[in-house]
Amino acid sequence: MAKTRKRKASAGDVATNRQASYRYNLLERFEAGIVLTGTEVKSLREGKAQLKDAYAMVRDGEVWLMGVYIPPYGPASRENHDPERPRKLLLHRGEIERLEARTHERGLTLVPTRLYFSGPRSRAKVEIALAKGKDLYDKRQSIRTRDMARDVQRELREVGR
């Protein structure tokens, strides 16, 4: 039976959106700060979050992260946060204007790819990507190339033994 390997996450990663590269062609990536409450940060420190169906949108000159699930923090019984509330992202004004123009004129989408802690003061950050949706044919092509690469690696391992 073949070993299953979990995709290696970098240090500080809380959550990754592995479906994003399958569903979209990721064109450009941006790092953004995220506005969180105290219980959200504590829940993230426990390594709990889901980015699977999340997206970002530009509204009124601000970027908002929608659909991210951060579960309630257990010890904070009454004072907990709403797990799927919209969260504001912190970007420079020029980046926001550029993102807004590209999402409106070209029909691109903003997709979060990673949620992590960064820097010496350990701030929560989210990596968002400017993405274009793949067609069914593109998805099949991605699967085909991934399978071929896996077969080549398997053959090389067999030859090396």
N, C-alpha and C positions, 0 to 999 in steps of 0.2 A: 504494500500500500504506500502510495506517495505521501511525502510529508507536505502538510499545508503550512505555508508561511504567511504570517501576518505582515502586511505592509509596514515597513519600518517608519516610525514617526520621529520627527526631530524632537530635541529636548524642549520641554515647555508646551508641547502640543496638548490641547484639551480635546479637540474634535477635528476630524477631517471629513470633507465631502468627497468620497471616492466616486460617487455617481456623476459628479460634475464633468469629469473628463470623458465619461462615456456618453452623456447626453448632449454635451456642448463642445464646440471648438473654442478653447480658451485663447483669446487673442492678447490680452494685456492684463497684468496683475497690479493691484494697488494694496498698500498696507494702510489700514485705518484704525484709529482708536475707537473704542466703543464705550458708551455711557451706560454704566451698570449701577445697580443698588448693592448694598452690602451683602444681602443674602444671596444675590446672584453670583457675586465674586466668591463667596464661600462654597457655593455649590460647584462652581467651575474649578476651584482648587481641589475638590474631590474627584475631578476628572469626568464630570457628567455634563453632557450637552449633545444635541443632535442637530446636524446641519442639512439633513437629507432633502427636505422640501423647502429650504430657505431661499430667499432672494432679497435683493436690495433694490430700492427705488429712490429716485430724486423727486422730492416734493417741496415746493416753496423754498428752493435754494438750500435744502438740507438733504442729506442722504440718510435713509431709514432702512434698517435691517428687519425684515419680516419673516415670520415662520420659523425662527430659531427656537428650539425647545430647550430651556434650562430648567431642570426639575426643581421643585421647592426644596429648600434646605431644611433637613429634618429637625434639628434643635430649635429653629426659630418658628415655633408652632403658629402663632397668630400673625406675626409680623412678616409673613412671607410675601413674595412677589408673584405676579401673574406669570406663569411659565412661558406663555407665547406672546407676550406683549411686544409691540414695536420698539426697537432700540435705536437710538440716534448714533450715527457714525461720525467720527471727527476726521475731516479732511481739509486740506487747504482750499481756499476759494477758487483758485485756478483749476484745481483738479475736479472740483464739483461742477464747474461750468463745462469743462471738457467732457466729463461723463454724461452730463445732461444733453449736450449737443450730440454726442455719438449714439446715445440710446434712442433719441427721438428721430434723428435723420436716417439712421441706418437700420433701425429695428433690432439693435443689440440688447442684451440682457445683462444685468449685474448679478453674479452668482458668488456667494461666499464659498471659498475652498478650504480654509483653515481657520481655527479659532485657537489662540495660543497666548502665553504670557511671554513678554519680551522685556529686555533691558535690565539694568541693575536694580531699578525700583519695581520691576516685575509688573508692568502694566498689561492689562488685557488688550489684545489686538485681534483684528480679524483681517484676513487676506481675501479681498474680493477680486474677481476676474471679470473683465469685459468679455462676454461670450456670445457666440452665434450658435443657435440650435442646429443639431445635426439632423440630416435626413435619415430615413431608415437604411438606405444604401450605405451611408457613411458609418452607421453603427455596425452593420454587418462587416464592412471593411475593417473596422477597428478590431472586431472579434477575430476575424481571419488573420490579421497581422499578429495579434497577441498570441493566438494559438500556434502560428508558425514559429514565432520566437521561442515559445515554450518548448516546442518539439526540438528545435536546434539545441537549446540548452540541455535537454534530456539526452540527446545523442552525444553531445560533448562530454557529459558526465559518464555515460556508458563507455566511451572510448578511453577516458582517463583512468578507468579502473583496472 
